[in-house]
Amino acid sequence: MSTRGENYHNLSSHQVLTNPILLRIIFQNCLFSGKHLRLVCQLWNNVLLSLPESKLYLCREPVEHGRTENYHYDDSPNFQLLCLTMESRLARSIVFNEDIHIQRNVPNSYVPLTATASKFIHFCDKFSKHIERIRIAPVRNLEIFPNQEYVLFSTLSRCCPNLKSIYLNLETFEKHCSLGSKRSTSPQFLGCQPLHRPNLTNITVMCDPYVKNPCALTQLLVSSAPNLANLFLSCNNFPALDTCKSLQSLEIYCHNGIARTLVNFVQLEMMLSHVAPNLVSLSFTRPECSDDFSDNFCYSTGISSLKKNSFKIPRMPNLVEFRNELIDVFPCGESLEDISAMRMPSLKKLTFHNSHVEERDKCVDDLLANVVTRKDYFSWEGIGVTNLKTSEIRNPKYISMLKTPFPHLTKLVVDSDRLKFEETMQACASLGLVQLKLSIQHADKLSDLIRIFANNSTTLFRSLKILKLSCPMCCVETMDDLNADGLARLKQILIIMATIPVVKVSHINFSEKTKRRIQLWRNIENIPVFCDGETLKVKKTSAIRK
């Protein structure tokens, strides 16, 4: 027989799982498969299909090429039947990722439409009013169908009036393509006029990095979206944005292999000038894994190279976030004057990195040397940069001086395999930070790590709410050398760390003895410490806090 508590629990669970409002909140934040959730019952299906951001996609993608648990996968023989029987609301988001090889020696104008192109046209026509998001990205950087840009625009000109988001990967080049060559623009675009898609707020267009002229399709799409809010472009795909009065976020992605000498800075400056008054977020990004990045990239050799480039970012009074992961390619001045508070008075989040890490490349240090002595350089009428993220710093003294140009700094993220742990912790201790995330060389021994924490705990832990420490892949992890006295000191440090809401220290090679002792402290002495593999986590509790 169930107890009263069990009955109450079952009743509460039933009320939650049958409440459409609560289900919407749960579905929007859970990681469960949308495909599986909708099969539970009719109510769950209706709630799932009514979410603002769809968790279900109709995907044309072979199973072996990727995950399909969130996709309603259709096979080719049953495509027509699927379109006849499928519920219209399932067509809100569609993905075409098919891997189709195209004969490249045949001119595009003479290649007939492939089955994929025909299905795309048919599907957009069938579910025209329901489609809100389109993603087209070949899995091997090959064209999904010939003349794909023209086919896409011709289809969109007659279908999908409620389109909200479009992602296009038009990269069709192979690695053997020479830099500087140009992909021909389809002459069929010459007579095309922009569409009117007032709901289209998100556009992503990835195209060949060696194209020197803006992609015609990109220009037509941008001009068709009067309420465009977010735009993601490949480098050198720089359309005119004079019609984008509502643009909030612009990200320019610099593809592997593109050299600085090939960047069309004139078109870039013109494009930025169109959106400078209203832009809130501007980013210059690069691939996270840049193994091939160094093959053809033109690197700088310090700040002297920045003087040779006349590129200048226009004044942006409303810019809140600026991210530049290629500071030596898209410079912001010898002293970052292009993004100082005088020109970016609303700036709060700043990220800058080099395009590549080399011993001879000290671009970040050179920039900081020109900045750290300028009082309130990134502060304007009580507003200033609070979040700073950078990398490749060699000299920790520049970290200790950051409060001079950044008086409002509360969050610092540094990634550098050149910095030593003890010097860096000492430099950070005096900044009065709320959040600190470091990816630097750890101390070689755990006893040294504890000593460094103890020496800086009074100032470092006073204001911190989040502390995350990790070690770059190229660095050696910390080895456990603790004896009985060392374990006692570790316990005291963990008690102090427990006053911080979030602490995470990675890449420590704990011995089995230390792991057992940490587990004992957690179970018996209620110290909220967890040892997960090579990661130490401390979670604050109210008892320890008091």
N, C-alpha and C positions, 0 to 999 in steps of 0.2 A: 504494500500500500504506500502510495506516495505521501510524503510529509507535506505540511502546509508550505514550507519554504520551497520545496521542489515544484509544487503546483503554481506558486507565485512566479517562480523563475520561468516555468513553461509558458504561463500566460503572458508574461512580459516579452519573452522571445517571440511568441506568436503575434503580439501586437506590433512589434518592431518589423517583423518580416512580412506583414501584410499592410503596412502603412506606406502609401506611395511617396509621401514627403521624406520619410526616413530612408526609404529604399533608394531614392535619388541621391541622397547624401552618401550612403554606403557605396553605391555603384560608382560614383564619381571618384571615390578615394581608394577603392579596393583594387587588387591586382589580379582578380579572377578573370578568366576568359569570358569575353562577352558572348561568344558562341554558346558556351555552356550555361551561362546565367539565363539566357532567354528561353532555354528549354525546360526550366523548372516549372513554370506555370504561365498562364496567360497574363496575369498581373505583372510578373517580372519582365515578361517580354515587352509589354506596353511601356513600362517604366524605363527599361533599357533603351528602347528606340526613341524615347522622348528626351533623352539627355542632350544638353547643348553641345557637348563634345562627344561624338559617336565613339563607342567602344567596339563597334562591329564594322568590318570592312568587307566589301565584295572584292575578292582578290583573284586576278589572273596570274597565278604564280605556281610553277611546278613544286610539288611537295619537297623534293630533295634540296631545293635552293633556299629554304628558310622556314621559319616558324609559321604554323598555320592555325594555332589554337584560337586566335582572335579573328580568323578569316572564314567566311562562308565560301569554301572553295568550289569552283565549278569546273567540270571537265569539258573539253571541246565538243564531243558528240551531243551533249545534253544542253548546250548553251541556249538554243532557241526555246527549248522546253522550260528552262530556268526562267527566262524572261517572261514567259506566259504565266507561270505559276507563282513566281516570287512575290512576296509582299513588297509593296512600293517603298515602304519606309526603310527597307534594307538597302536601298540604293543611295542613301545619303552620302556614303563615302565609298569610293571605288579606287582600286589599286591595280595598275597594269605593270607587272614586272617580268613579263615573259622574255625568255632568252631566244631571240630569233636572229639567225645569221642572214645578212644581206649581201648580195653580190655587189661589190664596190666598183667593179669595172663597168657597170651599166649606169648610164645617166639617170638621175632620179626621175626626170620627167617621163621616162619610158618604162619605169618599173611599175607593174600593176600593184594595186592594193593587196596587202597580205591579209590572211584570215584575221589576224589580230586587229588590223586597222578597221576591217569591216565590222568586227564585233564591237569595237569601241564606238564607231559611228551608230550602229544599231542600238547599243545600250543607252547612249546619250539621248538618242531620239525617243526611245521607249520610256525612259524615266526622266525626261528632261526637267520637269518641275520639281523633282525630288532630290536631284543630285546637288550636294552642297560642297563636297570636297573631292578633288581629283588628284591622284598621285601617279605619275608616269616616270618610272626609273628602271631602265634595262639593268639586269643583274650583272652583265659583263661589259657595260659601257658600249653596247652595240645598239643600233637603231631598232626600235620596236617595229616601226614600219617605215617604208621609204617616204620621203617628202613629209616627214612626220610633223614639222612645224606648220606647214600649210594645211595638212589634214586636221591638225588640232584646232587651228584658228577657224577654219571653215566650219568645223563641227560646232565649236563654241558660239560662232556667230548666229547659229540657228537653234541652239539648244542651251540648256542649263542657265536660265535667267536668274536663278537663285543661288548661283555659285558663290561660296564664301572663301574658299581656299584652293589654291592650285600649286602643285609641286611638280616641276618638270626637270628631268635630268637629260639634257640634250648632248651630253658628252659622247661623241662617236669616234674620238681619236684613239689611235693605238700608240704604244710607247715609241715606235719608230718614227712617228711624225716629227718633222723638224720644227723647232721653235721659229716663230716668225711667219710661217705659212698661214694662209688665210682660207677659211672655209667660205665657200660661195654662198651668197644670200639668194634665196629663191626669188626669181623675178615675179612670181605670182603674187608676192606681197605688195607690189608697187601700187596697185589700185585699191588695197584694203583700207577700210576706215575703222577707227576705234569703235568698240561696242559700248553699251551702257550696262554695267554690272554694279549697281550701287551697293550690293551686299558683299562684293569681293574685297576683303580686307587683308588677306595674306597671300603673298606671291613669292615663290621660290623658283629661280631659274638657274640651273647649273649648265654652263656651256664650255666649249673648248677654250683653254687659256690663251691660245695663240690667235684668237679672233681679235682683230684690231678695230673693228667697227661694231657698234652696238647691235645686238641681235634684233632683227626686225620684229620677231614675235614678242620679245620682251617689251619693246616700245609700244606695240599695239595693246598688250595686256595692261601695262601700266596706265596708258591713256584711257583704258576702258574702266578703270576703277577709281572713281572720284573720291571714295572714302577709304582708300588704301591706308592701312595702319602699319603693316609690317612687310618689309621687303628684304629678301636675301638674294644676292647676286654674286656670280663669279667675277673675278678680277677681269677688267677690260670689257665687261658687259655693262656699259655705263649709259643708260638711256636718259633722255630729258625727263626731269621730274617736275616741270613747272605746273602740271595739273594736280600734283599730289599735295594738296593743302592740309591734309589730315595725317600725313605720314609721321609716325611716332618712333619707329625703330628701323634702322638701316644697317645691314651687315654685309660686308664685302669679303668674300672668301678667296684667299690667294692659293691657287692650286699648286700642287707639286710641279716643279720644273719651270715655272714662269720666272723670268729674270726681271730685275728692276728696270733694265733698259727697254723692256717691252711694254711697261705700264704706260698707258696714255694718261698722263697727269693732267693734261689740259681738259680732257673730257671729264675726268674725275672731279676737278675743281668746279667745273661748270655744273655738274650734277649736284654736288654738295651745296652750291650756292642757292639752288632752287628750294632746298628743304631746310636750310640753316635756321630760319626763324622759329620753326616749330618742332624740330627734331628733339626727341628725349633720349634716345639711345643710339650710339654710333659705334660700330665694331669693325676692325680689320683683323680677320682671323686666318689661321693656317691649319693644316692637318694635325691632329693630335700625335699621330705616329708619322714622323717626317724622315724616315730612312732614305727615301728617294729625293728628299727635298734638297739635299746638298749637291745632287748631280749636276744641275744646270742653274742653280740659283746664284745670283750675284750678291755676295755678302759685303758688308761694310768692314772697315778696319778701324773702328772707333768713331768718335764724333766728327773727325775731319771730313768723313764722307758725307755727313749731313749737310755741310755747307755747299756741296755741289748741286743739291737738289732745290729747285725753286718752288716745290710744292708747298702750299700753305693752306691749312684748314681754315675755312671762314669762321667768323665769330658766330657762336651759337648760344644765345641767351637762355634758352630753356633746356639745354642738354644736361641730363642728370647722370648718365652713365657713358663713359668712354673706355673702349677696350681696343688696344693696339698691340697685337702679338707680333708685329713686324715693324718695330719702331725705327729700325735702320733702313726700311724700305719706304714706309710712309712716315717721314719725320714730322715732329711737332715743334721744331726749332731747337737750337743748341741748348737752350735752358727750358725747354718745354713751354716757351712763351705763347705758343699758339693755343694751348689749353689751360693757361693760367686763369686765375679768378677774374682778371680784367676782361678776358674774352669768353670765358665759360663760367659766369657767376653762379649758376645753379648746380654745378658739378658736385656730385657726392660719391660716385663710384669710379675709381680709376684703375685701369690695368695696363701695364706696358711690359713687353718682353722683346728680346732680340728674335730675329728670324732663325738664328742658329747659334749654337754654343761652341765657341772655339777659344783657345787660350789667348789668341791675339786680339780677340774681339771684346773690348771693354766698353761698349757703347752705353750700357745701363749705368755703370760706375761713373763714366764721364758726365752723363746727364745729371745724376744725383749730386756730383761734385759741384755743378753749377746751380743746383736748386736748394740744397740743404741750408745754405746761409741766408736765404731770402725769407725774411719774416712774413708770415701770413700770405705767402705767395699763392696758396690755394684756399684762401678764405675771403669772403666778400659779405659784409653786412650781416655777420652772424651765421652765414651759411658757408660750408666748405666741404672738402673731401673727407668723408668718414671711413670709407673702405678703400684700401690700397692693396693691390696685388702686383707683384713683380717677380723677376727671376734673374738668374745669372749675375747676382751681386757677388763681388769678390771681397770687398772691404766692409766689415761689419760696423765700422765707425759711422758710415752713412745711415745705417739703421738707427743708431742711437741719436741722430740729429734730425730725425724725421718730424718731430713735433714743431720745429721752427717753421718750415713751410706748410706743414699740415697740422695746425693747432687743434682741429676737430677730429683727428684720427682716433678711431676706436677699434677698427678691425684691420689686421695686417696678415697678408698671406705671402710667404716668400718660398721660392723653390730654387735651390742652388746647391750643386754638389761641391762647390768651392768653399762654402762657409763651414767653419768649425763650430761644434755644438756649444762649447763653453763661452766663447766670445759672442756668439749670436744671442744666447740666453741673457748674458749680461747687458747686451745692447737693447734688448727688448724689455728688460725689467723696468727701466725708467720711463717707459712710454705711457703707462697707465691705460693699457689696452683692455677692452672687453672681450675681444675674440683674437686668438693668435693661432695661426696654422703655419707650421714650418715643415718643409721637406728638405732637410739638410743632413750633413754627416753627423751620425750619432757618436757618442763617446764609445770608445772601443770596449770598455768594461762597464758592467752594470753598477759597480761600486762608484765609478767616476760619475755616472749619470745621476745617481742618488746624491752625491756630494754637490754637484752643480745645481740640482734642484734645491737642496737645503740652503746653499749660499744665496740663492735668489728668491726664495719663497716669500720673504717679508714684503718685497716690493712687487714681485711678479704676480703673486696670487691674490693680492689685495683687491684688485678690480676685475680680475678675469672671470668670465662666465663660461667660456669655451676655450679649451686648450687641446690642440691636435698636433701631434708630432709624428712624422714619418721619415723614412730614409730613401733617397733616390736609388734606383735599381743598381746603379754602378757602384754604390757604396757598401761597405761591409757592415753587417748588423751587429748590434751590441751583444757581447757574450756575458753570460752569467758567471760571476766569480765570487758570489757572496758567501761569507762565513757566518757564524752565529751573530757577531756584532753587525755585520752588513744587513742581515735579515731584520734585526731590531731597528736599524736606521730606515730600512725600506718601509717598515710598519708605520713609523712616525711620519714619513713623507706621505704615505697613503692616507693617513688620518687628516693631514693638512689638505691634500688634494680633494678629499671628500667634501670640503666646503665649496668646491667649484661644481656647478651643475653638470658640466660635460668635460671629461678628460679622456683622451685616447692617445696612447703611445704605442706605435707600431715598430716592428722589426727588432724585437728583443728575443734573443735565443735563451729562453728560460730553462733552467734545469728542472728535473722532475721534483727535486727537493723543494725548490722555490714554489713550484706550482701547487704542491700539496700544502705548503704553509699558507699560501694565499687563499686556498679553498678553506682552510681551517679558520683563518681570520674572518672570512665572510660568514661561515656557518655558526661559529661560536661567539666571536667578538663583535659581530654585526658591522664589520667594516665593508662598505659597499664596493668591493673590488672584484673584477672578473678577469680571468686570464684565458683569452680565446686564441689558442695557437701561439703566435708570436706577437700578439696584441694585448696590451694592458688597458683595461677600461675601468674607470672609477665613476660611480653614479652617486650624486649627492642625496642624502636622506635628511629629513628634518631633525632626527635625533642627533646625528653627527653635527649638523649645522649649529645646533644650540650649544 
